[in-house]
Amino acid sequence: MTATGPGVSDLAEGDHVVLSWVAPCGQCRYCRAGREARCQVAATIVAPGGTMPDGTTRLSRHGETVYHYLGVSSFAEEAVVPASGAIKVRDDAPLEVIALVGCAVATGVGAVTNTAAVEPGAQVAVIGCGGVGLSVIQGARLAGAGRIVAMDLRPGKLALATALGATDVIDVSQADAVQALRDLIPDGADYAFDAIGLTSTTEQAIAMLGLGGAAVVVGLPPSGARASFEPLVLAEATPDS
């Protein structure tokens, strides 16, 4: 933290902070109900507009307006963020490590523990082994999942997934993801996490589910994308049963 703006009292210059793209306003009905993750104002920040909560930006380049990516501008060397989106951490926390906490870890582990509430012994499929997908894998391991199947195109990522808790891996450049998953788990997954966000991977996640399973879309799809699936699959143990 290099500087604070007017009215900011809980942060100071030099503080180590984690930046979150969900910066709660504290005033909307969701924030008042203790559900800051659903903040209506924060949702406008992450929308395609790319502005601050008041609808304006703080950045420019040679007089041209620059918009804030997800309210964080994480690819910039310096950025202006809402105070509620800067969470103070220990001063000895290494910045290159805690940078992962603001998105990858909070998103991936949170999807497992908060959104899906994966229970011990569950069978979990994870599509995509980037920062978020690897965090999903670690969250599933922390939750005590019985089987964690990691899927990716790159062998190096699958090796890392194994080191971080995956019990099985599928190289989807060599095999159909859905069929390979069902070869490993004939009854289908209890939970399937799409950590990529393509329409194809979302459809695959749904097709991987067993009876009563839940698919969690963690990756952000392109604006306007539409996925399709056979609704009956959600009520069956396998698509062909």
C-alpha positions, 0 to 999 in steps of 0.5 A: 500500500503506497497511499490511502485516500480520504476517509480511509481509516483502517489502512495506512501507507506501507501496509501489506494487503491482499486485493479482492475483486469483490469489494463490498459496499457495506450498504446494499441488502446483501451486505446488510444481511452478512452476504458481502460476497453477493454485494450488488455494488461489487457486481457492477465493478466486475461487470464489463464497464470496469469502473470504480463503485461510483461509476468513474475510473482513476486511471488514464494514459496520455489523457485516454481513460483506462478502465479497471480490470475487475476493480483490481487492475492486477496486471498494472504495476500500480492501481487504485482500488476500493478500500474494502477491496484491500484486505490487510495482512501481516507485514511479514507476509511475502507479497508474491505469495499472498497475491495468489490468495486474493483470487486463485485461493479464495475462489478455488478453495471457497468454491469447495468449502462454501459453494459446494460444501464438499463432504469427506469421502466425496468424489470430485472432478476438476477441469483445468489445473491453473491457479484456480483449479489447483486451489480447488484441488487443495480445497477438496483435499482439505475437505477430505474428498475421497477421490480428486480427479484433475484434468488438463491438457498439459502434463506439467500441470497434471504433475503439479496437481498430483503433488497438491492432492489429486488422486487421479489425472486425465490428460484431456489432449489424449482422451475424452474428458467425460468418458475418461472420468466415467472410466475412473468413476463409473457412477460419476462425480459427486462434484465437478468443478469447471475451473476454465469457464468455456461452454464446452467445459461447463457442458462436460462438468454437467455430463460428468455428474453422478446421481444427485451430483453438483456442477460448480462453474468457477471459471469466468465464461466469455460475455454472452456465451451460452451452454447447453445440456440435456436436463435429464442427465441431472436426474440420472446416474449416467447419461445413457441409463 
